[in-house]
Amino acid sequence: MVRLSETCAGFAVAIIMATSPAQARAASGEAGLGEAATGAAETVTSEPASQGSSEPLGAPAQASEPGDTAASGGGGGDGAALAEQLANPISNLISVPFQANYDCCYGPAEGDRFTLNIQPVIPISVGQDWNLITRTILPVISASETVRGAGGDTGLGDTVQSFFLSPKKAVDGVTWGVGPVILWPTGSSAFGTKKFGAGPTAVVLRQKAGVTIGMLANHVWSFAGKDSGSDVSATFLQPFVTKTLPDSTSFALNTETTYDWKRKAWTVPVNFTVSHVVHVNKQALSLGVGTRYYVERPAGGPRWGVRFIATFLFPK
């Protein structure tokens, strides 16, 4: 728990430093699917769709008007409108989430793991009717020993990048997006699969009266890479529901479910997150905290965890 306190304190300092205008502009010039669970193969499909989500792996957020564009810039600097857009994983809102996850009780030694997911989301207009939304997740991981005497590790996880082609106009608050998901073998030896992977990804959601409900899913197969790496065939499912209040506070509930077809193992964390949009030196920022419990986990997997999120928002 000492290491957790030091890590969270360092993360808080990094958030404060990052709020300078120059750094915010730098972040917006960059290009959430959740986070690593118990092994490298699970990192593949984590695509948090929302503010809590994941993933996945970050929790979803969406536009201001039910019949308006699913990816509309909509709310400008209005906190509640930004919170709704953030609940939509394919909204027309540039965002750069930093999602810090602490998971406890891995393996016989009941070790822990800290994962910082860097998750830029970039919408690109494609003609008058469509948007292409890119969602990238790069995990930075520090894990204690899971077997006594084995020691801990620190390094990068594999990068997961999703592309969603989505209509600009929602119909009765319903919108959707489809496209490919790509696995890039950026992981270090302790956390990476050493494989390139790809597959389909899709999301569908509805927003009405401050409520966002939907589902994000993908599947990744490995197709190239080092022979010494782990073959990947993993499905990720993230049902989510978010309630956004007029004061820009959001309550999100989701799962970041992964099924590893190679190991025939489920990992099912249930996440509950509370977040709020604030402005710091004219920079829009969503701050959130959450907890999770693993209702299903493979042997040696984590039991519970906590999550802290700082998302820099750049409305058009």
Secondary structure, 3 states (H helix, E strand, C coil): CHHHHHHHHHHHHHHHHCCCHHHHHHHHCCCCCCCCCCCHHHHHHCCCCCCCCCCCCCCCCCCCCCCCCCCCCCCCCCHHHHHHHHCCCCCCCEEEEEEEEEEEEECCCCEEEEEEEECCEEEEEECCCEEEEEEEEEEEEEECCCCCCCCCEEEECCEEEEEEEEECCCECCEEEEEEEEEEECCCCCCCCCCEEEEEEEEEEEEEECCEEEEEEEEEEEEEEECCCCCCCEEEEEEEEEEEECCCCEEEEEEECEEEECCCCEEEEEEEEEEEEEEEECCEEEEEEEEEEEEEECCCCCCCEEEEEEEEEEECC
